[in-house]
Amino acid sequence: MKVAVFSSKKYDMEYFRKANVKYSHDLVFFESRLNSRTASLAAGFPAVCAFVNDELDAGTLDVLASHGTKLIALRCAGFNNVDLTAAEKLGLTVMRVPEYSPHAVAEHAVALILVLNRKIHRAYNRSREGNFALDGLMGFDLYKKTVGIIGTGRIGTITAGILKGFGCEILAYDVRQNPACIEIGAKYTYLTDLFKKSDIISLHAPLTPETYHLINEETISLMKDNVMIINTSRGKLIDTNAVIDGLKSGKIGYLGIDVYEEESDLFFENLSDRVIQDDVLARLFTLPNAIVTGHQAFFTHEALTAIAETTLFNICQFEGKCKCDNEVCAARFLIKKPQSV
């Protein structure tokens, strides 16, 4: 099948070409992000392959459908950037990669915890200048600390298991309890209880209307003083301005984010020779207790291999008119509103 691959980087091309030896699709790579202005590039392509920051709103989907596209093959787990209702009306099938390397994202979340806690980023810069003083580098034992995991799918459950290995107490919240997480020793509770009791909060929930700005001024006020917040899921789970206020006041002691709510024009690009115009992100960079990584949690050899393999397999399933568990539709993915009390 002829596939237009948008938002392509060198590593995408490398891993997709390697995996495509098995599938023999006609892959055409575009560096451009997919949106309503670039969708016409896919004219004549029955399938497009999109990534997390491509804009698959009703306008984009309408252009794609009018030019003959039938399949949206997402090479990511999240699908909040797709108007599923519009896709259904236009007869477009949407598929995703639900699991590629959940260990990669979970391990990155724990890495952010360790770096922030032991101030490894600051120690690294100091030691390169010959400064080996320990002032300002005090951390805390993770042992017996309470970690709140919001979202207990595969990634959240693996994160919980790693932190359980450090001797942490695990609180969990999800609209559906995961038996695997309970087996690890996590205790499910209400969101308000999790916010009040957790020393560290790690976000692993999808972005839905109900989880938008889940971390906000009101929920921050419920948290322990000096709480650590980690987000390797979706940027818009966090109200960044509210978090900055929390960091300034000391209510939030640490922030580690691999995603950012306004990342679409920033992440995955080299902007080192430009002045970044996002004042909110720039403010985060001035805070010594905040770390921002550029949506790299997924970025391992194993993950990129699995992403390419699963995406191309999905396209084959569609081409062969086979039922595929990786199909995404609005009815199947309705999410209940989180309980807050």
N, C-alpha and C positions, 0 to 999 in steps of 0.2 A: 504494500500500500504506500502511496505517496504521502509523506508526512512533513509538514512545516514545523520546524522546531524553533520556538522563539526564546529570547533571552539567553542565547547560547554563549557559553564561554569555552575556552580551549579544553577544559577538563570535561565539559559535557560532550563535546565532539569526540574526545578520546574514548570515553567509556561507552558512549552510544555506538560508535563505529565498531568497537571491539565486540560488544554484545550482538550487534546486528549481523555479524558473520553467520550466526545461527538462524536469523529470521529473514534476512534479505529484503527489508523494507527500503523504499527509496526516500532517504532522509535528506532534507534540505535545511541547512542551518541558517538562522537569522539572528544577528546580534540584537536587533531591536526588541524592545518589550512589546508584548501584544496588548493593544488597546484599540479603540474605535478608529484611530488615525492610521494604524499600521495593519489592521485586519485585512485590508485589501491585498496585502502581500501573499495571503494564503489562497487567493483565487485559484480554483482548480485543484486544490488539495482536499481530499476527502477527510483528512485528519490533521489536527494541529496538536502540537505538544507544548504545554504551557507550564510555567513555574510560579512560585509563590507570589511574586509581585506583578505578574501580568494581570491586566484588568479585563475580566470576563463579565462585564456588566451587560445589561440588555442591549445597549447600543452596539457593543463589540460583537455579541452573539448574533445580532441581526445581520451585520455585515458578513460575518462568516457563513451563516446559513444561506444568505442570498448568493454567495459565490460557490456554493456546492459542498461546504464542509458538513460532515455528518457526525464526527467524533471529536470530543475534547479529551485528550489524553494528558492528564495532569501528572507531572513527575515529582509529586510531593504528596504528603498525607492530608494537609489542610485543603479545604475547598471553600473557605469563606469569601474568596475573591471571585466566585462564580455565582451568577444569578441562576439558581437551579430552577426556579419557576419559569423564567424566560426560556431557559434551555429546553425544558419539557414542552412548552408551547411551540417552539421552533422545530421540535423533533430531533434535537441534538442529544446524543448520548455522552455522558460525562463519566470518565473512569479516573481512578487515582492509584497511588501507591500507598496503601494503608500502613505497611510496615517495611522499612528498608534496613535500618540498623538502629533499633530502639536503644541499644547499648551506647551508640555513639552520642546521642543526645543526653541520655542519663549521665554518662561519664562527664560530659561537658558541664552539666549542671553542678555536679559534685566538684569539678575542677574550679568553678567559679566560687563555690563555697570556701574551698581550701585557700584559694588565692586571696580572697577578701579577708578571711579570718586571720591568716598568718602574714598578711600584707606582703606577699611574695613579690608583687609588682613594684612596690616601693623599695624593697630590699634589693631587687635586681638592679634598679637604677642607681641606688646608693653604692652598691659594691663595685659597679663599673667605674665609679669616680673615686674609688679608694676609701669610701666612707663605710666603716663596719660597725658604727655605733648602733645600739639596739633601741635607743629611745624612739618611741612612736611606733614600734613594731609589735607591741603586745597583742597576743591573740587569746583564744580560749579553747579549752578541751571540747571537742565534739561529743565526747563520751557523756551520756546521760542527758544531753540536750534534747529538747522536744522539737521535732521537725514536722511541720504541717505540709502534707502533699495534697494539692488541689488538682484533681484529675488523676484517676488511677487506672488508666489504660496500660498498655505495655510499657511505655516510657516512664510513667509515674510509678508503676509497680517496681520496675527495675531500679529506679532512683531510690525508692523506699528500701529495697533490699540492700543496696550498697551502703546506705546510711545506717541501716540496722547493723551492718557489719562493723561500723564505728562505735556501736553501743548506744545509738540514739533511740529515743522513744518516738514512735511514728504515729501521728494522727492523720487521718485521711478523710477526704470529702469527694464524693462524686454522686451524680444522680442515680447511678447503679453501682452497687458494691461489687468488687472484684474478689472472688474467692481466693485467687492467688495472692492478693495483697493481704487478705486476712491471715492466710497461712504464714506469711512472713512475720506476722505479729502486729500489723497495723491495726489501730482502733478507729473505726469510722465514727464520725461525730458531725454535729451541725457546723455550718460555716462560722457562726459567731463564736462558738466554743473553740474552734481551731484558731481563729484570729486571736483570741484572748490568751491562749495557752502556749502558742508556738514561739520558740526562740528563732527559728528559721522557717520561712514559708517558701515553698518551691512550686511554681505554676506549671502545670502540664495539661491544661484544659483546652479544648477547641474554642475558637472565637465564634460566638453566636450572639444574637441580640441580648440574651440573658447574661452572658459573661462579659459583654463589653464594659470596660472600666470597672471590672470586679474589684480591683484595688483602687480605691478612691478616698476622698477626704473622710467620709464616714467610716469606712471599714478600717482605714489606718488608725483612726481614733480608738478603735477597739483593741489594737495590738499592744504587745509589751513594748516598753521603752527599749530602744537599741535593737529592735528586731532586724533580722536580715531577710531581704526579699530577693528571690532568684526567679528570672523568667527566661525560659528557653522554648516557650510555646508560641504565643502570638502577641505582638506588640500592643495591640489595643485592649488587652486584658488589664493594662495599667494606664491610669490617668497620670501621665508623666509630670505635669505641673504639680499635682497633689503630692506625688512622691518627692519631688524636689523640695517642696515646703517641708515635708517630713524629714528629709535629710538635713535641711538647714536648722530645724528646731531640735534635732537629736532624737525625735521619736523613732525614725528609721536610722539604724546605725550603719547599715551596709546595703548596697544595691548592686546586683549583678545581672545584667541583661544581655541576651544574645539577639533580641528582637526589640524593635522600637516602633511605636505607633505611626510614625511618619517616615518609615525607612525606605519606602518604595523608590524614591529618587536618589537614595544615598547608598544603600548597601549593595554589595557585589560590584561596586565601581571603585576605581582608583581616583580619589579626589584630592590627593596629597598636594597638588600644585594649584589648588583653588581655595578660595575663602568659602567655607561652608556657611550657607545663609540661614540654616536652622538654628535660631537662637536658643531654643530649649535644649537641643542636643549639645550645643556649645557650652551651655551652663553645666550640663552633666559632666563634661570633660574637665571642668575646673574643680570638681569635688574629689577629694582624695579617697573617699570611702565609696566611690562608685566606679564600676568597671563596665565598659561597653565592648562587646565583640560583635562583629558584623555578620550575624546569621551564619555562623560557621559550625554550630553544634553538630550538624548532620555530616560534616565534611570529613569523611574517612574513606579509605579505599573500599572497605566492605560496603559502606552505605551507597557510594556511587555505583558500584557494581550491581547491587540489588535494585537500585532505582532504574538503571538502564534496562536490566533484565525484565523487571516486572512491567515497566511501561511498554516495552516492545511486545511482551506476552499479551498484555491487555489489548493492544492493537490487533494482534493475531486473533484473539478471541472475538473481537468485534467483526473483523473481516470474515471470519468463519461462521458468524451468526450463532456463536456459542454463548451460553449463560456464563456470566462472570461475576464472582462475588465482589469484585472491586468497583462495580458500577455504583455511582452516586446519584440518588434522586431525592427530591424534596421530601416526599412522604416517608422515606426510610430513615431520614436523618433529622426528624423533628426532635428537638431537645427540650426536656422539661425545665422549668424555671428552678434555679437552685434554691434550696431551703436556707433561710437566713436565721431562723430562730429554732 
